[in-house]
């Protein structure tokens, strides 16, 4: 999930996905945020929105693969 998107940011999109999962009694999918933001407090904001993990840009492909495997 890209945090910075033009129509709906990644936090709002994640909240909508989580709402849809709850309303339809669906299994929670894993969401990894990809962000250029790395400010203090962002991690808490992401987790509160329902994001499972995040990775900061720029990242190496093996870092993303390791995160996917972790989840």
PDB file with SEQRES, HELIX, SHEET and CRYST1 records, atoms N, CA, C and O in Angstrom:
SEQRES   1 A   71  UNK UNK UNK UNK UNK UNK UNK UNK UNK UNK UNK UNK UNK          
SEQRES   2 A   71  UNK UNK UNK UNK UNK UNK UNK UNK UNK UNK UNK UNK UNK          
SEQRES   3 A   71  UNK UNK UNK UNK UNK UNK UNK UNK UNK UNK UNK UNK UNK          
SEQRES   4 A   71  UNK UNK UNK UNK UNK UNK UNK UNK UNK UNK UNK UNK UNK          
SEQRES   5 A   71  UNK UNK UNK UNK UNK UNK UNK UNK UNK UNK UNK UNK UNK          
SEQRES   6 A   71  UNK UNK UNK UNK UNK UNK                                      
HELIX    1 AA1 UNK A   10  UNK A   23  1                                  14    
HELIX    2 AA2 UNK A   42  UNK A   49  1                                   8    
HELIX    3 AA3 UNK A   61  UNK A   70  1                                  10    
SHEET    1 AA1 2 UNK A  32  UNK A  35  0                                        
SHEET    2 AA1 2 UNK A  53  UNK A  56  1                                        
CRYST1    1.000    1.000    1.000  90.00  90.00  90.00 P 1           1          
ATOM      1  N   UNK A   1       0.851  -1.166   0.000  1.00  0.00           N  
ATOM      2  CA  UNK A   1       0.000   0.000   0.000  1.00  0.00           C  
ATOM      3  C   UNK A   1       0.897   1.230   0.000  1.00  0.00           C  
ATOM      4  O   UNK A   1       1.704   1.416   0.911  1.00  0.00           O  
ATOM      5  N   UNK A   2       0.758   2.053  -1.003  1.00  0.00           N  
ATOM      6  CA  UNK A   2       1.510   3.304  -1.039  1.00  0.00           C  
ATOM      7  C   UNK A   2       0.792   4.316  -0.146  1.00  0.00           C  
ATOM      8  O   UNK A   2      -0.415   4.513  -0.285  1.00  0.00           O  
ATOM      9  N   UNK A   3       1.501   4.939   0.743  1.00  0.00           N  
ATOM     10  CA  UNK A   3       0.887   5.900   1.662  1.00  0.00           C  
ATOM     11  C   UNK A   3       0.441   7.157   0.923  1.00  0.00           C  
ATOM     12  O   UNK A   3      -0.608   7.719   1.236  1.00  0.00           O  
ATOM     13  N   UNK A   4       1.218   7.596  -0.041  1.00  0.00           N  
ATOM     14  CA  UNK A   4       0.866   8.808  -0.781  1.00  0.00           C  
ATOM     15  C   UNK A   4       0.241   8.446  -2.115  1.00  0.00           C  
ATOM     16  O   UNK A   4       0.946   8.122  -3.071  1.00  0.00           O  
ATOM     17  N   UNK A   5      -1.073   8.500  -2.183  1.00  0.00           N  
ATOM     18  CA  UNK A   5      -1.784   8.286  -3.434  1.00  0.00           C  
ATOM     19  C   UNK A   5      -2.655   9.511  -3.672  1.00  0.00           C  
ATOM     20  O   UNK A   5      -3.004  10.221  -2.728  1.00  0.00           O  
ATOM     21  N   UNK A   6      -2.998   9.754  -4.903  1.00  0.00           N  
ATOM     22  CA  UNK A   6      -3.662  11.016  -5.244  1.00  0.00           C  
ATOM     23  C   UNK A   6      -5.117  11.119  -4.797  1.00  0.00           C  
ATOM     24  O   UNK A   6      -5.517  12.168  -4.292  1.00  0.00           O  
ATOM     25  N   UNK A   7      -5.909  10.093  -4.958  1.00  0.00           N  
ATOM     26  CA  UNK A   7      -7.330  10.188  -4.640  1.00  0.00           C  
ATOM     27  C   UNK A   7      -7.597   9.866  -3.169  1.00  0.00           C  
ATOM     28  O   UNK A   7      -8.317  10.595  -2.487  1.00  0.00           O  
ATOM     29  N   UNK A   8      -7.024   8.790  -2.698  1.00  0.00           N  
ATOM     30  CA  UNK A   8      -7.195   8.367  -1.303  1.00  0.00           C  
ATOM     31  C   UNK A   8      -5.835   7.888  -0.818  1.00  0.00           C  
ATOM     32  O   UNK A   8      -5.218   7.033  -1.453  1.00  0.00           O  
ATOM     33  N   UNK A   9      -5.361   8.428   0.298  1.00  0.00           N  
ATOM     34  CA  UNK A   9      -4.043   8.006   0.770  1.00  0.00           C  
ATOM     35  C   UNK A   9      -4.110   6.587   1.330  1.00  0.00           C  
ATOM     36  O   UNK A   9      -5.190   6.041   1.559  1.00  0.00           O  
ATOM     37  N   UNK A  10      -2.954   6.016   1.540  1.00  0.00           N  
ATOM     38  CA  UNK A  10      -2.870   4.625   1.972  1.00  0.00           C  
ATOM     39  C   UNK A  10      -3.477   4.350   3.330  1.00  0.00           C  
ATOM     40  O   UNK A  10      -3.963   3.247   3.579  1.00  0.00           O  
ATOM     41  N   UNK A  11      -3.456   5.328   4.205  1.00  0.00           N  
ATOM     42  CA  UNK A  11      -4.069   5.150   5.530  1.00  0.00           C  
ATOM     43  C   UNK A  11      -5.585   5.045   5.391  1.00  0.00           C  
ATOM     44  O   UNK A  11      -6.201   4.148   5.966  1.00  0.00           O  
ATOM     45  N   UNK A  12      -6.183   5.953   4.633  1.00  0.00           N  
ATOM     46  CA  UNK A  12      -7.629   5.896   4.416  1.00  0.00           C  
ATOM     47  C   UNK A  12      -8.032   4.642   3.654  1.00  0.00           C  
ATOM     48  O   UNK A  12      -9.051   4.027   3.967  1.00  0.00           O  
ATOM     49  N   UNK A  13      -7.246   4.260   2.661  1.00  0.00           N  
ATOM     50  CA  UNK A  13      -7.545   3.041   1.908  1.00  0.00           C  
ATOM     51  C   UNK A  13      -7.496   1.822   2.824  1.00  0.00           C  
ATOM     52  O   UNK A  13      -8.346   0.936   2.726  1.00  0.00           O  
ATOM     53  N   UNK A  14      -6.512   1.773   3.706  1.00  0.00           N  
ATOM     54  CA  UNK A  14      -6.403   0.663   4.650  1.00  0.00           C  
ATOM     55  C   UNK A  14      -7.603   0.626   5.586  1.00  0.00           C  
ATOM     56  O   UNK A  14      -8.148  -0.445   5.852  1.00  0.00           O  
ATOM     57  N   UNK A  15      -8.017   1.777   6.083  1.00  0.00           N  
ATOM     58  CA  UNK A  15      -9.199   1.830   6.957  1.00  0.00           C  
ATOM     59  C   UNK A  15     -10.426   1.305   6.234  1.00  0.00           C  
ATOM     60  O   UNK A  15     -11.232   0.591   6.830  1.00  0.00           O  
ATOM     61  N   UNK A  16     -10.583   1.644   4.965  1.00  0.00           N  
ATOM     62  CA  UNK A  16     -11.722   1.160   4.180  1.00  0.00           C  
ATOM     63  C   UNK A  16     -11.649  -0.350   3.976  1.00  0.00           C  
ATOM     64  O   UNK A  16     -12.668  -1.037   4.054  1.00  0.00           O  
ATOM     65  N   UNK A  17     -10.463  -0.864   3.717  1.00  0.00           N  
ATOM     66  CA  UNK A  17     -10.287  -2.311   3.565  1.00  0.00           C  
ATOM     67  C   UNK A  17     -10.647  -3.015   4.857  1.00  0.00           C  
ATOM     68  O   UNK A  17     -11.370  -4.012   4.837  1.00  0.00           O  
ATOM     69  N   UNK A  18     -10.153  -2.511   5.987  1.00  0.00           N  
ATOM     70  CA  UNK A  18     -10.444  -3.137   7.288  1.00  0.00           C  
ATOM     71  C   UNK A  18     -11.940  -3.085   7.593  1.00  0.00           C  
ATOM     72  O   UNK A  18     -12.495  -4.046   8.125  1.00  0.00           O  
ATOM     73  N   UNK A  19     -12.586  -1.988   7.267  1.00  0.00           N  
ATOM     74  CA  UNK A  19     -14.032  -1.857   7.468  1.00  0.00           C  
ATOM     75  C   UNK A  19     -14.773  -2.896   6.625  1.00  0.00           C  
ATOM     76  O   UNK A  19     -15.680  -3.565   7.118  1.00  0.00           O  
ATOM     77  N   UNK A  20     -14.391  -3.026   5.373  1.00  0.00           N  
ATOM     78  CA  UNK A  20     -15.011  -3.999   4.478  1.00  0.00           C  
ATOM     79  C   UNK A  20     -14.827  -5.426   5.002  1.00  0.00           C  
ATOM     80  O   UNK A  20     -15.757  -6.231   4.965  1.00  0.00           O  
ATOM     81  N   UNK A  21     -13.632  -5.729   5.486  1.00  0.00           N  
ATOM     82  CA  UNK A  21     -13.373  -7.064   6.052  1.00  0.00           C  
ATOM     83  C   UNK A  21     -14.295  -7.342   7.232  1.00  0.00           C  
ATOM     84  O   UNK A  21     -14.881  -8.419   7.331  1.00  0.00           O  
ATOM     85  N   UNK A  22     -14.420  -6.354   8.136  1.00  0.00           N  
ATOM     86  CA  UNK A  22     -15.278  -6.536   9.320  1.00  0.00           C  
ATOM     87  C   UNK A  22     -16.745  -6.723   8.918  1.00  0.00           C  
ATOM     88  O   UNK A  22     -17.420  -7.633   9.402  1.00  0.00           O  
ATOM     89  N   UNK A  23     -17.224  -5.857   8.035  1.00  0.00           N  
ATOM     90  CA  UNK A  23     -18.634  -5.892   7.635  1.00  0.00           C  
ATOM     91  C   UNK A  23     -19.003  -7.173   6.899  1.00  0.00           C  
ATOM     92  O   UNK A  23     -20.158  -7.599   6.922  1.00  0.00           O  
ATOM     93  N   UNK A  24     -18.026  -7.781   6.251  1.00  0.00           N  
ATOM     94  CA  UNK A  24     -18.287  -8.988   5.462  1.00  0.00           C  
ATOM     95  C   UNK A  24     -17.698 -10.245   6.081  1.00  0.00           C  
ATOM     96  O   UNK A  24     -17.629 -11.298   5.448  1.00  0.00           O  
ATOM     97  N   UNK A  25     -17.275 -10.110   7.337  1.00  0.00           N  
ATOM     98  CA  UNK A  25     -16.735 -11.246   8.088  1.00  0.00           C  
ATOM     99  C   UNK A  25     -15.646 -11.972   7.310  1.00  0.00           C  
ATOM    100  O   UNK A  25     -15.644 -13.199   7.206  1.00  0.00           O  
ATOM    101  N   UNK A  26     -14.722 -11.185   6.765  1.00  0.00           N  
ATOM    102  CA  UNK A  26     -13.632 -11.731   5.966  1.00  0.00           C  
ATOM    103  C   UNK A  26     -12.348 -11.820   6.773  1.00  0.00           C  
ATOM    104  O   UNK A  26     -12.140 -11.071   7.727  1.00  0.00           O  
ATOM    105  N   UNK A  27     -11.503 -12.739   6.377  1.00  0.00           N  
ATOM    106  CA  UNK A  27     -10.192 -12.876   6.987  1.00  0.00           C  
ATOM    107  C   UNK A  27      -9.367 -11.622   6.691  1.00  0.00           C  
ATOM    108  O   UNK A  27      -9.411 -11.092   5.581  1.00  0.00           O  
ATOM    109  N   UNK A  28      -8.633 -11.162   7.667  1.00  0.00           N  
ATOM    110  CA  UNK A  28      -7.810  -9.959   7.529  1.00  0.00           C  
ATOM    111  C   UNK A  28      -6.606 -10.243   6.632  1.00  0.00           C  
ATOM    112  O   UNK A  28      -5.813 -11.142   6.908  1.00  0.00           O  
ATOM    113  N   UNK A  29      -6.481  -9.470   5.561  1.00  0.00           N  
ATOM    114  CA  UNK A  29      -5.324  -9.598   4.689  1.00  0.00           C  
ATOM    115  C   UNK A  29      -4.159  -8.801   5.274  1.00  0.00           C  
ATOM    116  O   UNK A  29      -4.365  -7.871   6.055  1.00  0.00           O  
ATOM    117  N   UNK A  30      -2.972  -9.158   4.905  1.00  0.00           N  
ATOM    118  CA  UNK A  30      -1.784  -8.433   5.352  1.00  0.00           C  
ATOM    119  C   UNK A  30      -1.573  -7.221   4.460  1.00  0.00           C  
ATOM    120  O   UNK A  30      -1.660  -7.316   3.235  1.00  0.00           O  
ATOM    121  N   UNK A  31      -1.296  -6.087   5.077  1.00  0.00           N  
ATOM    122  CA  UNK A  31      -1.030  -4.861   4.329  1.00  0.00           C  
ATOM    123  C   UNK A  31       0.324  -4.314   4.754  1.00  0.00           C  
ATOM    124  O   UNK A  31       0.583  -4.091   5.937  1.00  0.00           O  
ATOM    125  N   UNK A  32       1.179  -4.103   3.760  1.00  0.00           N  
ATOM    126  CA  UNK A  32       2.486  -3.496   3.975  1.00  0.00           C  
ATOM    127  C   UNK A  32       2.455  -2.105   3.359  1.00  0.00           C  
ATOM    128  O   UNK A  32       2.173  -1.952   2.170  1.00  0.00           O  
ATOM    129  N   UNK A  33       2.740  -1.108   4.156  1.00  0.00           N  
ATOM    130  CA  UNK A  33       2.791   0.266   3.659  1.00  0.00           C  
ATOM    131  C   UNK A  33       4.174   0.540   3.089  1.00  0.00           C  
ATOM    132  O   UNK A  33       5.192   0.116   3.638  1.00  0.00           O  
ATOM    133  N   UNK A  34       4.182   1.251   1.987  1.00  0.00           N  
ATOM    134  CA  UNK A  34       5.434   1.709   1.394  1.00  0.00           C  
ATOM    135  C   UNK A  34       5.396   3.226   1.457  1.00  0.00           C  
ATOM    136  O   UNK A  34       4.473   3.856   0.940  1.00  0.00           O  
ATOM    137  N   UNK A  35       6.403   3.805   2.092  1.00  0.00           N  
ATOM    138  CA  UNK A  35       6.340   5.228   2.361  1.00  0.00           C  
ATOM    139  C   UNK A  35       7.684   5.919   2.299  1.00  0.00           C  
ATOM    140  O   UNK A  35       8.723   5.317   2.573  1.00  0.00           O  
ATOM    141  N   UNK A  36       7.653   7.169   1.943  1.00  0.00           N  
ATOM    142  CA  UNK A  36       8.849   8.011   2.034  1.00  0.00           C  
ATOM    143  C   UNK A  36       8.891   8.681   3.400  1.00  0.00           C  
ATOM    144  O   UNK A  36       9.914   9.240   3.795  1.00  0.00           O  
ATOM    145  N   UNK A  37       7.761   8.620   4.125  1.00  0.00           N  
ATOM    146  CA  UNK A  37       7.698   9.201   5.460  1.00  0.00           C  
ATOM    147  C   UNK A  37       8.445   8.329   6.453  1.00  0.00           C  
ATOM    148  O   UNK A  37       8.294   7.107   6.463  1.00  0.00           O  
ATOM    149  N   UNK A  38       9.225   8.948   7.261  1.00  0.00           N  
ATOM    150  CA  UNK A  38       9.947   8.211   8.296  1.00  0.00           C  
ATOM    151  C   UNK A  38      10.033   9.066   9.551  1.00  0.00           C  
ATOM    152  O   UNK A  38      11.038   9.055  10.261  1.00  0.00           O  
ATOM    153  N   UNK A  39       8.972   9.798   9.808  1.00  0.00           N  
ATOM    154  CA  UNK A  39       8.971  10.712  10.942  1.00  0.00           C  
ATOM    155  C   UNK A  39       8.492  10.006  12.200  1.00  0.00           C  
ATOM    156  O   UNK A  39       7.781   9.003  12.141  1.00  0.00           O  
ATOM    157  N   UNK A  40       8.895  10.547  13.327  1.00  0.00           N  
ATOM    158  CA  UNK A  40       8.482  10.021  14.617  1.00  0.00           C  
ATOM    159  C   UNK A  40       6.961  10.052  14.702  1.00  0.00           C  
ATOM    160  O   UNK A  40       6.346  11.078  14.412  1.00  0.00           O  
ATOM    161  N   UNK A  41       6.363   8.960  15.091  1.00  0.00           N  
ATOM    162  CA  UNK A  41       4.917   8.882  15.220  1.00  0.00           C  
ATOM    163  C   UNK A  41       4.222   8.256  14.025  1.00  0.00           C  
ATOM    164  O   UNK A  41       3.070   7.838  14.142  1.00  0.00           O  
ATOM    165  N   UNK A  42       4.884   8.179  12.884  1.00  0.00           N  
ATOM    166  CA  UNK A  42       4.259   7.587  11.703  1.00  0.00           C  
ATOM    167  C   UNK A  42       3.966   6.110  11.904  1.00  0.00           C  
ATOM    168  O   UNK A  42       2.907   5.627  11.504  1.00  0.00           O  
ATOM    169  N   UNK A  43       4.893   5.390  12.518  1.00  0.00           N  
ATOM    170  CA  UNK A  43       4.701   3.953  12.730  1.00  0.00           C  
ATOM    171  C   UNK A  43       3.413   3.714  13.520  1.00  0.00           C  
ATOM    172  O   UNK A  43       2.614   2.851  13.156  1.00  0.00           O  
ATOM    173  N   UNK A  44       3.214   4.458  14.575  1.00  0.00           N  
ATOM    174  CA  UNK A  44       2.009   4.301  15.396  1.00  0.00           C  
ATOM    175  C   UNK A  44       0.750   4.608  14.577  1.00  0.00           C  
ATOM    176  O   UNK A  44      -0.254   3.905  14.689  1.00  0.00           O  
ATOM    177  N   UNK A  45       0.809   5.655  13.757  1.00  0.00           N  
ATOM    178  CA  UNK A  45      -0.324   6.035  12.903  1.00  0.00           C  
ATOM    179  C   UNK A  45      -0.646   4.920  11.908  1.00  0.00           C  
ATOM    180  O   UNK A  45      -1.817   4.617  11.675  1.00  0.00           O  
ATOM    181  N   UNK A  46       0.376   4.314  11.326  1.00  0.00           N  
ATOM    182  CA  UNK A  46       0.164   3.227  10.372  1.00  0.00           C  
ATOM    183  C   UNK A  46      -0.487   2.024  11.051  1.00  0.00           C  
ATOM    184  O   UNK A  46      -1.462   1.467  10.546  1.00  0.00           O  
ATOM    185  N   UNK A  47       0.058   1.633  12.191  1.00  0.00           N  
ATOM    186  CA  UNK A  47      -0.479   0.473  12.896  1.00  0.00           C  
ATOM    187  C   UNK A  47      -1.905   0.718  13.380  1.00  0.00           C  
ATOM    188  O   UNK A  47      -2.745  -0.182  13.329  1.00  0.00           O  
ATOM    189  N   UNK A  48      -2.172   1.910  13.839  1.00  0.00           N  
ATOM    190  CA  UNK A  48      -3.521   2.260  14.303  1.00  0.00           C  
ATOM    191  C   UNK A  48      -4.531   2.171  13.163  1.00  0.00           C  
ATOM    192  O   UNK A  48      -5.686   1.807  13.388  1.00  0.00           O  
ATOM    193  N   UNK A  49      -4.113   2.496  11.953  1.00  0.00           N  
ATOM    194  CA  UNK A  49      -4.993   2.429  10.781  1.00  0.00           C  
ATOM    195  C   UNK A  49      -5.260   0.992  10.342  1.00  0.00           C  
ATOM    196  O   UNK A  49      -6.197   0.739   9.584  1.00  0.00           O  
ATOM    197  N   UNK A  50      -4.440   0.048  10.813  1.00  0.00           N  
ATOM    198  CA  UNK A  50      -4.620  -1.355  10.430  1.00  0.00           C  
ATOM    199  C   UNK A  50      -3.540  -1.889   9.516  1.00  0.00           C  
ATOM    200  O   UNK A  50      -3.641  -3.011   9.019  1.00  0.00           O  
ATOM    201  N   UNK A  51      -2.509  -1.095   9.290  1.00  0.00           N  
ATOM    202  CA  UNK A  51      -1.380  -1.552   8.481  1.00  0.00           C  
ATOM    203  C   UNK A  51      -0.551  -2.515   9.317  1.00  0.00           C  
ATOM    204  O   UNK A  51      -0.275  -2.250  10.487  1.00  0.00           O  
ATOM    205  N   UNK A  52      -0.153  -3.633   8.719  1.00  0.00           N  
ATOM    206  CA  UNK A  52       0.573  -4.660   9.475  1.00  0.00           C  
ATOM    207  C   UNK A  52       2.065  -4.356   9.610  1.00  0.00           C  
ATOM    208  O   UNK A  52       2.651  -4.587  10.667  1.00  0.00           O  
ATOM    209  N   UNK A  53       2.670  -3.847   8.561  1.00  0.00           N  
ATOM    210  CA  UNK A  53       4.090  -3.493   8.571  1.00  0.00           C  
ATOM    211  C   UNK A  53       4.304  -2.376   7.578  1.00  0.00           C  
ATOM    212  O   UNK A  53       3.427  -2.067   6.771  1.00  0.00           O  
ATOM    213  N   UNK A  54       5.472  -1.775   7.642  1.00  0.00           N  
ATOM    214  CA  UNK A  54       5.795  -0.753   6.650  1.00  0.00           C  
ATOM    215  C   UNK A  54       7.269  -0.786   6.321  1.00  0.00           C  
ATOM    216  O   UNK A  54       8.094  -1.287   7.084  1.00  0.00           O  
ATOM    217  N   UNK A  55       7.573  -0.235   5.157  1.00  0.00           N  
ATOM    218  CA  UNK A  55       8.949  -0.158   4.693  1.00  0.00           C  
ATOM    219  C   UNK A  55       9.157   1.232   4.112  1.00  0.00           C  
ATOM    220  O   UNK A  55       8.278   1.784   3.450  1.00  0.00           O  
ATOM    221  N   UNK A  56      10.327   1.783   4.370  1.00  0.00           N  
ATOM    222  CA  UNK A  56      10.623   3.144   3.919  1.00  0.00           C  
ATOM    223  C   UNK A  56      11.306   3.126   2.557  1.00  0.00           C  
ATOM    224  O   UNK A  56      12.129   2.259   2.261  1.00  0.00           O  
ATOM    225  N   UNK A  57      10.938   4.112   1.736  1.00  0.00           N  
ATOM    226  CA  UNK A  57      11.614   4.323   0.453  1.00  0.00           C  
ATOM    227  C   UNK A  57      12.894   5.100   0.693  1.00  0.00           C  
ATOM    228  O   UNK A  57      12.924   5.929   1.602  1.00  0.00           O  
ATOM    229  N   UNK A  58      13.909   4.886  -0.042  1.00  0.00           N  
ATOM    230  CA  UNK A  58      14.070   3.786  -0.997  1.00  0.00           C  
ATOM    231  C   UNK A  58      14.375   2.493  -0.247  1.00  0.00           C  
ATOM    232  O   UNK A  58      14.958   2.519   0.837  1.00  0.00           O  
ATOM    233  N   UNK A  59      13.988   1.396  -0.813  1.00  0.00           N  
ATOM    234  CA  UNK A  59      14.252   0.099  -0.191  1.00  0.00           C  
ATOM    235  C   UNK A  59      14.823  -0.832  -1.251  1.00  0.00           C  
ATOM    236  O   UNK A  59      14.676  -0.613  -2.453  1.00  0.00           O  
ATOM    237  N   UNK A  60      15.471  -1.867  -0.768  1.00  0.00           N  
ATOM    238  CA  UNK A  60      16.028  -2.892  -1.658  1.00  0.00           C  
ATOM    239  C   UNK A  60      15.023  -4.026  -1.762  1.00  0.00           C  
ATOM    240  O   UNK A  60      14.297  -4.315  -0.811  1.00  0.00           O  
ATOM    241  N   UNK A  61      14.988  -4.656  -2.906  1.00  0.00           N  
ATOM    242  CA  UNK A  61      13.997  -5.704  -3.138  1.00  0.00           C  
ATOM    243  C   UNK A  61      14.081  -6.815  -2.098  1.00  0.00           C  
ATOM    244  O   UNK A  61      13.053  -7.361  -1.697  1.00  0.00           O  
ATOM    245  N   UNK A  62      15.275  -7.153  -1.661  1.00  0.00           N  
ATOM    246  CA  UNK A  62      15.389  -8.217  -0.657  1.00  0.00           C  
ATOM    247  C   UNK A  62      14.787  -7.788   0.682  1.00  0.00           C  
ATOM    248  O   UNK A  62      14.302  -8.635   1.432  1.00  0.00           O  
ATOM    249  N   UNK A  63      14.808  -6.494   0.995  1.00  0.00           N  
ATOM    250  CA  UNK A  63      14.184  -6.005   2.231  1.00  0.00           C  
ATOM    251  C   UNK A  63      12.674  -6.215   2.176  1.00  0.00           C  
ATOM    252  O   UNK A  63      12.066  -6.649   3.154  1.00  0.00           O  
ATOM    253  N   UNK A  64      12.073  -5.905   1.029  1.00  0.00           N  
ATOM    254  CA  UNK A  64      10.638  -6.104   0.867  1.00  0.00           C  
ATOM    255  C   UNK A  64      10.295  -7.590   0.902  1.00  0.00           C  
ATOM    256  O   UNK A  64       9.322  -7.982   1.546  1.00  0.00           O  
ATOM    257  N   UNK A  65      11.067  -8.408   0.232  1.00  0.00           N  
ATOM    258  CA  UNK A  65      10.824  -9.857   0.236  1.00  0.00           C  
ATOM    259  C   UNK A  65      10.918 -10.429   1.647  1.00  0.00           C  
ATOM    260  O   UNK A  65      10.110 -11.277   2.027  1.00  0.00           O  
ATOM    261  N   UNK A  66      11.895  -9.972   2.425  1.00  0.00           N  
ATOM    262  CA  UNK A  66      12.030 -10.427   3.816  1.00  0.00           C  
ATOM    263  C   UNK A  66      10.805 -10.033   4.642  1.00  0.00           C  
ATOM    264  O   UNK A  66      10.331 -10.811   5.470  1.00  0.00           O  
ATOM    265  N   UNK A  67      10.303  -8.839   4.416  1.00  0.00           N  
ATOM    266  CA  UNK A  67       9.125  -8.377   5.145  1.00  0.00           C  
ATOM    267  C   UNK A  67       7.895  -9.201   4.773  1.00  0.00           C  
ATOM    268  O   UNK A  67       7.089  -9.555   5.634  1.00  0.00           O  
ATOM    269  N   UNK A  68       7.760  -9.500   3.494  1.00  0.00           N  
ATOM    270  CA  UNK A  68       6.643 -10.340   3.045  1.00  0.00           C  
ATOM    271  C   UNK A  68       6.733 -11.720   3.678  1.00  0.00           C  
ATOM    272  O   UNK A  68       5.727 -12.254   4.143  1.00  0.00           O  
ATOM    273  N   UNK A  69       7.909 -12.292   3.700  1.00  0.00           N  
ATOM    274  CA  UNK A  69       8.096 -13.608   4.319  1.00  0.00           C  
ATOM    275  C   UNK A  69       7.780 -13.565   5.804  1.00  0.00           C  
ATOM    276  O   UNK A  69       7.201 -14.511   6.340  1.00  0.00           O  
ATOM    277  N   UNK A  70       8.149 -12.490   6.471  1.00  0.00           N  
ATOM    278  CA  UNK A  70       7.880 -12.337   7.900  1.00  0.00           C  
ATOM    279  C   UNK A  70       6.380 -12.374   8.186  1.00  0.00           C  
ATOM    280  O   UNK A  70       5.934 -12.965   9.170  1.00  0.00           O  
ATOM    281  N   UNK A  71       5.616 -11.734   7.308  1.00  0.00           N  
ATOM    282  CA  UNK A  71       4.163 -11.698   7.526  1.00  0.00           C  
ATOM    283  C   UNK A  71       3.495 -12.968   7.075  1.00  0.00           C  
ATOM    284  O   UNK A  71       2.276 -13.098   7.189  1.00  0.00           O  
TER     285      UNK A  71                                                      
END                                                                             
